[in-house]
Amino acid sequence: MLGSLKDVFVERAMRVVSDPRLTKVASDPRVMNAAMKAISLGGAVKSEMSKATRLAAGVFGLATEEELVALRTTIQTLEDTVATLEAQAAARRP
């Protein structure tokens, strides 16, 4: 079922891509510039949404994903340090 659906999709995509009208439009510099602007706009929107999310998290006192990752890393480092110190202390006891 999925294999035949994939085959139909690939066949139609190849037909569209090989259409000379599409090639003509895609080779137009204005279309390429518009496409590049659209792609860069997507990145700018994502960046601004990330900034807004961090700001909102700060306003509401919530931790961001980056802060949680940093906290988990710090906790793991501290746990490793405690385990090392406990092992050293146990080795020193008679």
Buried (B, 14 or more C-beta within 10 A) or exposed (E): EEEEEEEEEEEEEEEEEEEEEEEEEEEEEEEEEEEEEEEEEEEEEEEEEEEEEBEEBEEEEEEBEEEEEEEEEEEEEEEEEEEEEEEEEEEEEE
